[in-house]
Amino acid sequence: MKKAMGCILAAVIAAGIVLPASTEDKDLAGEITLSGAWALYPMALRWSEEFRKLHPRVRIDVQAGGAGKGIADALAGIVDLGMVSRGIHPAETEKGAFPLAVCKDAVVPTLSAKNPFLTQLQRTGVRKEALIAAWITEQAKTWGGLLGAGERTPLQVYTRSDACGAAETWAEYLGKKQEDLRGIGVYGDPGLAEAVRRDSLGLGFNNINYAYDAKTEKPLQGLAILPLDLNGNGTVDPEENFYGTRDAITAAIARGAYPSPPARDLYLVAKGQPHQPALVEFLRWILGAGQKFVAETGYIALSPERLAAEAKKIEVH
């Protein structure tokens, strides 16, 4: 993925597309505040750290709390940028939402590494219809119901209690909205991962960077990823088996092998077009030089053309 990021930046240059890049400027000063999606939180932290190395007089505060909080805070003028991990609703656009797509990630189904059916599930995967039966219709109340077998071991389903892009995206994959998801509600990505990790019969979902360990790039200790049986043939074929490491699944998302949704774009949202010098420079840098940190932080880069289109949106006229 690091090599792919280099190819993307090279393609931008070859195409003659100018994405403004920051150089060290100790005179640029100001304060930038962000809140919102857990999905974008690790990436925003990395960007803020790297940007401040170039501009030490710019203070950047990043707080997680869910995409719903991010968009609400941005539209209320509480923060400069809301981190949003779902599409922007028309009503939000009408209120002045100014979204910039900055990278991609995805939501994956998770279960405990102590699940008694883990070996079978990793071999067969699970079809979308079974997930709908677990989260939407509640027809699958046992692991046998999920597996299409006679096993009567209870199934414990978890969802998010906070308004968030992960739940909205997962529900969209299942043909519904977040409020249609059934299960025990847990706050935040870390909380949901921990709840499922502790429950050997639990089933949940997480953004990639909360399902995988950033250091080992393998699933978090005690957590497992539930493969999707995308072609419905009852087995995880070699071309569907890309859950072993974070790098493998991000590569699968980049080449379109993982469905969208639950793969999706991630946004930074301002209220109206940004004009504050430090904020504009920060956004320019994210869409330009800052993209070199995307792959190594566990995210997927947008195409050079998309990055150029987003960068053009923030040019002050």
C-alpha positions in Angstrom: 0.0 0.0 0.0 2.9 2.4 0.7 4.2 1.7 -2.9 0.6 2.3 -4.2 0.5 5.7 -2.4 3.8 6.6 -4.1 2.3 5.7 -7.5 -0.7 7.9 -6.8 1.4 10.9 -5.9 3.5 10.3 -9.0 0.4 10.1 -11.1 -0.8 13.5 -9.7 2.5 15.1 -10.8 2.5 13.4 -14.2 -1.0 14.6 -14.9 0.0 18.1 -14.2 -2.5 18.3 -11.3 -1.3 20.8 -8.6 -2.1 19.8 -5.0 -0.6 22.5 -2.8 2.0 21.2 -0.5 3.1 22.9 2.7 6.7 23.7 3.5 7.9 24.5 7.0 6.5 27.9 8.0 7.0 29.0 11.6 4.9 32.2 10.9 1.6 30.4 10.1 -0.4 30.5 13.3 -3.9 29.7 14.5 -6.1 27.1 16.1 -8.0 24.3 14.4 -10.6 22.1 16.1 -12.0 18.8 14.9 -14.6 16.4 16.3 -16.6 13.4 15.1 -16.1 10.0 13.5 -14.1 7.4 15.3 -13.3 6.0 11.8 -11.3 9.1 10.9 -9.9 9.9 14.4 -6.5 8.0 14.0 -5.9 9.5 10.6 -6.8 13.0 11.8 -4.4 12.6 14.8 -1.6 11.6 12.5 -2.3 14.5 10.1 -2.3 17.0 13.0 1.0 15.7 14.4 2.7 15.8 11.0 1.3 19.2 10.1 2.4 20.8 13.3 6.0 19.7 12.6 5.8 22.1 9.7 3.7 24.7 11.4 4.5 24.6 15.2 2.4 27.7 15.9 -0.8 26.1 14.7 -2.7 24.4 17.5 -4.9 21.4 16.5 -7.4 19.7 18.8 -9.0 16.5 17.7 -11.8 14.8 19.6 -13.7 11.6 18.7 -17.4 11.1 19.5 -19.1 9.7 16.4 -20.0 11.1 12.9 -23.3 12.5 14.2 -21.5 14.6 16.8 -19.0 15.7 14.2 -21.5 17.0 11.7 -23.6 18.6 14.4 -20.6 20.4 15.9 -19.4 21.6 12.6 -22.8 23.0 11.6 -23.2 24.6 15.0 -19.8 26.3 14.7 -18.5 24.5 17.7 -15.6 23.1 15.7 -13.9 24.0 12.5 -14.1 20.6 11.0 -16.5 17.7 11.6 -15.1 14.2 10.9 -17.8 12.3 9.1 -17.7 8.6 8.0 -20.9 8.5 5.9 -22.4 10.4 3.0 -23.6 13.9 3.7 -27.3 14.2 3.9 -29.2 16.8 1.7 -30.5 18.5 4.8 -27.0 19.0 6.1 -25.9 20.5 2.8 -28.8 22.9 3.0 -27.5 24.0 6.5 -24.1 24.9 5.0 -22.2 21.6 5.2 -19.0 21.9 3.1 -17.6 18.4 2.8 -14.2 17.3 1.6 -13.5 13.6 0.9 -10.0 12.9 2.3 -9.5 9.1 2.2 -11.4 5.7 2.4 -11.9 2.9 4.9 -14.5 0.2 5.6 -16.6 -1.5 8.3 -16.0 -5.2 9.0 -18.1 -7.7 11.0 -16.3 -8.9 14.1 -16.6 -11.8 16.6 -14.6 -13.1 19.6 -11.5 -15.1 18.9 -12.9 -17.6 21.4 -16.1 -18.1 19.4 -16.8 -21.9 19.3 -17.6 -21.7 15.6 -14.7 -19.6 14.5 -12.9 -22.2 12.4 -16.1 -23.1 10.5 -17.0 -19.4 10.0 -13.6 -18.6 8.7 -14.0 -21.4 6.2 -17.6 -20.7 5.1 -17.9 -17.0 5.7 -21.4 -15.5 6.1 -23.8 -14.3 3.5 -25.5 -10.9 3.6 -28.9 -12.6 4.1 -27.7 -14.1 7.3 -26.4 -10.8 8.6 -29.8 -9.2 7.8 -31.4 -12.0 9.8 -29.1 -11.2 12.7 -29.3 -7.4 12.8 -32.6 -6.5 11.0 -35.3 -9.1 11.2 -33.8 -10.9 14.3 -34.8 -14.2 12.7 -31.2 -15.5 13.5 -31.3 -15.8 17.3 -28.7 -18.6 17.5 -25.4 -19.3 15.8 -27.2 -22.1 14.0 -29.5 -19.5 12.5 -26.5 -17.6 11.2 -24.8 -20.7 9.9 -27.9 -22.3 8.4 -27.5 -25.3 10.7 -29.4 -26.8 13.6 -27.0 -25.5 16.3 -28.9 -23.8 19.1 -26.2 -21.9 20.8 -27.5 -18.3 21.5 -26.3 -15.5 19.3 -25.6 -12.1 21.0 -25.7 -9.2 18.6 -24.1 -5.8 19.3 -24.5 -2.4 17.6 -23.5 1.2 18.3 -25.5 3.3 20.7 -24.1 6.6 19.3 -25.0 8.2 16.0 -22.1 7.1 13.9 -21.0 6.5 10.3 -19.9 2.9 11.1 -23.5 1.9 12.0 -25.0 3.9 9.2 -22.7 2.3 6.7 -23.2 -1.2 8.1 -27.0 -0.7 8.0 -26.8 0.6 4.4 -25.0 -2.6 3.4 -27.9 -4.5 4.9 -30.4 -2.2 3.1 -31.6 -0.2 6.1 -30.6 2.7 8.4 -28.8 2.8 11.7 -32.1 3.0 13.7 -33.1 -0.3 12.1 -30.1 -2.2 13.6 -31.0 -4.5 16.5 -28.7 -5.6 19.3 -27.1 -4.3 22.5 -26.0 -0.7 21.9 -22.4 0.1 22.8 -20.8 3.6 22.7 -17.8 4.1 20.3 -15.6 1.9 18.2 -13.3 0.9 21.0 -16.2 0.0 23.3 -17.9 -2.1 20.6 -14.6 -4.0 19.9 -14.1 -4.7 23.6 -17.7 -5.9 24.1 -17.4 -8.4 21.3 -13.9 -9.5 22.3 -15.1 -10.4 25.8 -18.3 -12.2 24.6 -17.5 -15.6 23.0 -20.9 -15.6 21.5 -21.0 -12.0 20.4 -21.3 -10.5 16.9 -20.5 -6.9 16.1 -18.9 -4.6 13.5 -16.0 -2.1 13.6 -14.1 0.3 11.5 -10.9 -1.3 10.2 -8.6 0.7 12.5 -10.4 -0.6 15.6 -10.5 -4.2 14.4 -6.8 -4.5 13.6 -3.8 -3.7 15.7 -1.8 -0.8 14.3 1.6 -2.3 15.3 1.1 -6.0 14.2 -1.5 -5.2 11.5 -3.3 -8.4 12.5 -6.8 -8.5 14.2 -6.7 -7.2 17.7 -5.8 -9.8 20.3 -9.0 -11.6 21.2 -10.9 -10.3 18.2 -11.6 -12.0 14.9 -12.9 -10.8 11.6 -15.9 -12.6 10.1 -15.4 -13.1 6.4 -18.2 -12.2 4.0 -19.3 -14.9 1.5 -19.6 -12.4 -1.3 -20.7 -14.9 -4.1 -22.9 -16.9 -1.8 -21.4 -20.3 -2.6 -20.9 -21.3 1.0 -17.2 -21.0 1.2 -14.5 -18.2 1.4 -12.8 -18.5 -1.9 -9.1 -17.5 -2.2 -10.1 -14.1 -3.9 -12.4 -13.4 -0.9 -9.8 -14.3 1.8 -8.2 -11.0 2.6 -8.9 -10.5 6.3 -5.7 -11.8 7.8 -3.9 -8.4 8.0 -4.9 -4.7 7.8 -2.7 -4.3 4.7 -4.5 -7.2 3.0 -8.0 -5.8 3.5 -7.0 -2.2 2.6 -5.5 -3.5 -0.6 -8.7 -5.4 -1.3 -10.7 -2.2 -0.7 -8.4 -0.3 -3.1 -8.9 -2.8 -5.9 -12.7 -3.0 -5.3 -12.8 -6.6 -4.0 -14.6 -5.6 -0.8 -18.1 -4.2 -1.3 -19.1 -0.5 -1.0 -20.8 -0.2 1.3 -19.4 -1.2 3.8 -16.3 0.4 2.2 -16.9 4.2 2.1 -15.3 7.6 1.7 -14.4 9.6 4.8 -15.0 13.4 5.0 -13.9 16.5 6.8 -16.8 18.9 6.9 -16.8 22.7 7.5 -19.7 25.1 7.7 -19.3 27.0 4.5 -16.1 27.3 2.5 -13.1 27.7 4.8 -11.3 31.0 4.7 -9.1 31.0 7.9 -5.5 30.8 6.6 -4.3 28.0 8.9 -7.4 25.9 8.2 -7.2 26.3 4.5 -3.5 25.4 4.5 -4.2 22.4 6.7 -6.8 21.1 4.2 -4.5 21.8 1.2 -1.8 19.9 2.9 -4.1 16.9 3.8 -5.1 16.6 0.1 -1.5 17.0 -1.1 1.6 16.1 0.9 -0.4 14.7 3.8 -1.6 11.8 1.6 1.7 10.0 2.0 0.6 9.1 5.6 -2.7 7.5 4.5 -1.6 4.0 3.7 0.8 3.6 6.6 -2.0 4.7 9.0 -4.3 2.0 7.7 -6.5 3.9 5.2 -7.0 3.9 1.5 -6.1 6.8 -0.7 -8.6 8.4 -3.1 -7.7 8.6 -6.8 -5.5 11.5 -8.0 -8.4 12.9 -9.9 -10.7 12.9 -6.8 -8.0 14.5 -4.7 -7.5 17.2 -7.3 -11.3 17.9 -7.4 -11.5 18.1 -3.6 -8.5 20.5 -3.5 -10.0 22.7 -6.1 -13.1 23.2 -3.9 -11.2 25.0 -1.2 -9.5 27.5 -3.4 -10.7 30.9 -2.4 -12.4 33.0 -5.2 
